[in-house]
Amino acid sequence: TYSIEARRNIMHLARRMVRMFSLSISPAGSWSALTDGSADDTVRITTRKSTEPGQPQGVIICGVSSTWLPLSHIQVFELLRCEKRRSQ
């Protein structure tokens, strides 16, 4: 079992992680599209400076892409959940 202090520290860490994730994907920043000429292969990136106390100073780069799979959401979930099938 964890002490109350340990639980409090874990909750504080979880809040910080959610906050940092939310800041990283916030629509307040501008996203730039990188393409190779095909609309199917668009990658979007955004950058921001790290100014959080206790965090290393620098630039954070976040990149996203998406793909369409001809499967139901349940099949995709099952595929990702099973380690042995992920390479398929």
N, C-alpha and C positions, 0 to 999 in steps of 0.2 A: 504494500500500500504506500501511497505517496503522502507526504506531509501537506498541510494546508499551504505552506509557503511554496513547496514544489508545484502544487496545482496552480497556484497564483502565477508563478513564473511561466508555466506552460501556457496558460491563458494569455498572458501578456505577449509571449512570443507569437502565439497564433494570431492575435489581433494585429501585431506588427506585420506579420507575413501577409495577411489579407489586405492590410492597408497598402503595403508596397506593391502587391499584385494589382490592386485596383488603380493605383497611381500609374502603373506601367501600361495598362490597357485603356486608360481614361480617354474618352473622345475629345477632351479639352486640348490635347496635343494634336499636332498635324501628322497625318500618316502619308507617306510617299509610296507610290506604286512603282515597282520595278518589274518590267516585262521584257521578254525576249521577242516580242512581236505577236505572241499568241495570247489571247485573253484567258486561255486555260491555265497558263503558268504564271499568273500574277502573284507576286510576293509583295506584301506591304510592310514597311518598316517605320518605326518612330524612334526618336532619341530624346533623352532628357539628361540633365545633370543630376548627379547624386549629391544631395545636400543634407541628407538625414544625419542627425547627430549619432555618433557611434558607428557610422558606416563609412567605408572608404570613399574618398572623394574621386570623382571621375564621371564618365559618361556611360549611361545605360542604353543599350540598343535592344529593341524588341522587334522581332520579325515574325510575321504570320503568313500562312498560306492555307488554302483549303483544297479539297479534292472531292469529287463526287464518286460514290461507290454504288453500284447497282444492287444494293442489299437493303433490307429493312434495318431500322435502327436497332432492333433486337439482335439481328445477325451480326451487325458491326460490334455491338457491345460484347457478345459472346466471343467473337474473333479476337478482340483486344484483351478480354479477360483471361483467355487460355494462352499461356506462354508458348505451348507447343505449336499452336496454330498461327501465331503472329507472323511467321515468315511466309505464310501462304499469301 
